[in-house]
Amino acid sequence: MSKDIKIADLQEIMIDIFDDEELSITPETTAEDVDDWDSLTHISLIIAIEKKWDIKFTHSEISDLKNVGEFIDLLSKKIN
């Protein structure tokens, strides 16, 4: 699976979680770039991603992520 597909899949989940059909993400996207991305929606996002790919993240894995690109890199490692 290529990074572009993962970005598209992640964007689809984020559109659902943030209820924003216009949401467009890039590897540089951060929580500050997305309206309503707070701690509660962050947890919902992590849970939705874990369910989609049937994986689990540890707190230490996700606590230092700075942007969507780093999250995609982590996701790629967990899936492969």
C-alpha positions as CSV (number, residue, x, y, z in Angstrom):
1,M,0.0,0.0,0.0
2,S,1.5,3.4,-1.0
3,K,1.6,6.4,1.2
4,D,-0.9,8.2,-1.0
5,I,-3.5,5.5,-0.4
6,K,-2.8,5.7,3.3
7,I,-3.2,9.5,3.3
8,A,-6.5,9.1,1.4
9,D,-7.7,6.4,3.9
10,L,-6.7,8.5,6.8
11,Q,-8.4,11.6,5.3
12,E,-11.6,9.5,4.9
13,I,-11.5,8.6,8.6
14,M,-10.7,12.2,9.6
15,I,-13.6,13.6,7.5
16,D,-15.9,11.3,9.4
17,I,-14.5,12.1,12.8
18,F,-14.3,15.8,12.3
19,D,-17.6,15.9,10.3
20,D,-16.0,18.0,7.6
21,E,-16.5,17.0,4.0
22,E,-14.1,19.7,2.9
23,L,-11.2,18.5,5.0
24,S,-8.0,17.9,3.1
25,I,-4.8,16.7,4.8
26,T,-1.1,16.6,3.8
27,P,1.8,15.0,5.6
28,E,2.5,18.4,7.2
29,T,-1.1,18.8,8.6
30,T,-1.1,19.2,12.4
31,A,-3.9,19.3,15.0
32,E,-3.7,23.1,14.9
33,D,-4.6,23.0,11.2
34,V,-7.9,21.2,11.7
35,D,-10.9,22.9,13.4
36,D,-12.3,21.0,16.4
37,W,-9.2,18.7,16.7
38,D,-9.0,18.5,20.5
39,S,-8.2,15.8,23.0
40,L,-11.6,14.1,22.7
41,T,-11.6,14.0,18.9
42,H,-8.0,12.9,19.0
43,I,-9.0,9.8,21.0
44,S,-11.9,9.1,18.6
45,L,-9.5,9.4,15.7
46,I,-7.0,7.0,17.2
47,I,-9.8,4.5,18.0
48,A,-11.2,4.7,14.5
49,I,-7.7,4.1,13.0
50,E,-7.0,1.2,15.3
51,K,-10.3,-0.4,14.3
52,K,-9.8,0.1,10.6
53,W,-6.4,-1.5,10.5
54,D,-6.9,-3.9,13.5
55,I,-3.9,-2.5,15.3
56,K,-3.2,-1.0,18.7
57,F,-1.0,2.0,19.5
58,T,0.8,2.6,22.7
59,H,0.7,5.9,24.4
60,S,4.5,6.4,23.8
61,E,4.0,5.7,20.1
62,I,1.5,8.5,19.6
63,S,2.5,11.0,22.2
64,D,5.4,12.5,20.3
65,L,3.8,12.7,16.8
66,K,4.1,16.1,15.3
67,N,2.0,15.8,12.1
68,V,0.0,13.5,9.8
69,G,3.2,12.5,8.0
70,E,4.8,11.1,11.2
71,F,1.5,9.4,12.0
72,I,1.4,7.8,8.5
73,D,5.0,6.6,9.0
74,L,4.0,5.0,12.3
75,L,0.9,3.5,10.8
76,S,3.0,2.0,7.9
77,K,5.3,0.3,10.5
78,K,2.4,-1.1,12.4
79,I,0.7,-2.5,9.3
80,N,3.7,-4.0,7.7
